[in-house]
Amino acid sequence: MDRTEAEARMKLLLGPATVALLTQDDIDYALDQSLTWDEDGRAPGSIGYIDTYDPYWAAAEAASLLAGRAMAAGGVLEFTSENSTFKRSAPDFMSLARWLRSQSPMSPEYGTGLGLIEVDGRLSYYRPTSDRLRGGRGVIGNWS
């Protein structure tokens, strides 16, 4: 998918309320992070590679940016006034990012939690080391 199509699909996936929170720089960053294999199976940076974007991954990157900002900003989610209590739920951009990544064809290769292990209290991404399992396009069940 080319950049223009990926941007339009990314915005559709995120919805207008979420897109309104993004700057054009945010959108460009998210799209730059979503480069994926081209139609002929060439990886980004390979000779002859044609820029190809994954809109789900781009949307997940944008949602991750918003999640980080929301965590940093904080805010009031509940207050009481004149014997009435008001509660507001904050958008869960991190869960949205995880879901979007799980929908991406890139997720088996780059991770959505599958293959994630914790070592000494830190997260570590597992990558297969045998030639038979390494390097493909990450399609689960198709190890060729």
N, C-alpha and C positions, 0 to 999 in steps of 0.2 A: 504494500500500500504506500502511495507517495505521501509526502508531508502534508499537503493540503487535505487529502482525504482522511489521513490519520488525525489531524487536528479537529476536523469536523466530527469524526466519530468519537474522539476523546471528549469533546464538549457535550455530545449527546449522552455518553455514559455518565458523566459527572452531573449533568443537569444544570439548568440556568442559575439556580441559587448558589451552587458551588462554584461555577465558572465566574460568577460575579466577584468572587473573593480573590481571583487570580489576576496577576498582571500579565502583560504580553511576555515579559522576561520569564515569568514562571512557566508559561505555556511552552516557550521556546526551550527552556531547560528540560522540561518533562519530555518533550519530543526528542531532544538530543539524546536523552538517556534510553530511549526506546528503539534505537536502531537494532534491527534483527537481520537474519539471513535473507538474502534476496531470493528471487524466484528460481534462480539456478543453484541455490544452496551455498552461495559464497557468503562468508562471514564479513562483517564490517571491517574495513581496512584491507581486505584482500584485493588483489589485482582484478580489475574488471567489475568490482562490486558496484551495484546500483543501490543508492539509498532507499531503504525499505524500513517502514516504521510499524510498530505494534501499538495500536491505539489503547488496548487494555493496559499495557505496561506504562504507556504515557500517562493515562488517567491515574494509575496507581502512584506514579511518581508525583503527580500534582497533588493527590490526596495526602501523600506523605508530607509534602511541604506544608500543607494546611494543618495537618496533625501536629507537626512540630511547633508551628506558630500558636496553635490553640493551647498546647501544653505550656508554652512560655508566657502566654498572655493571662491565663487564669480567668477569673470572673465569678460573678455571683450566680449561683444556680438555685438558691433557695433563700427566701426571706419572709419575715412575718411582720405584718403591719395591721394595726387596729383589729386584732384577733383573727386575722386571715393569713394563711400561709400560702405562699406562691412558690411553685417549683417549676423549674425549666430544665429540660434535658439538653445537654450539649451534643452537637453532632459528633459522631464517632468516626472521624476521618481515618484513623489507623485501621479500624475494621474494614472500612470501605477499601482502603489500599490493599489489604490482605485478600479480600474477595476479588478485586480487579486482577491482581497478580495471579490468582488461582485460575482465572478465565483465560489468561494469556498462553499462547503456544510456547512462550519462552519460559514459563514457570518450571517445567521439569528440569531445564538446564540451569536456571539461575536461582531457583528456590522459592518455595512458598511455605516452607516449614518441613516439607518432605526431605529427609536427609539432614535435618538440622539436629545437632547433638550438643549437649552441654558438657564442657570439660573444665573442671576446676572453677565452676560458677560462671564461665563465659561461654557464649555461643560460638560454635564452629561449624562451618559449612562443609559437609562431606562431599567429596568428588570421587567417583569410581576411579580406580587406578589401573584396572586391566584394560588392554587395548579393545577388548570385545565390548566393553560398556562405556568407554570414554569417547567423547568427541562428537557423537551424533547430534541430531537436532533435538534430542531430549524427549522424543515421543515415547511415553510409557508403553511397554509391551512390544515395541519395535526396536530391538537393540542392534539392528544392522547398520 
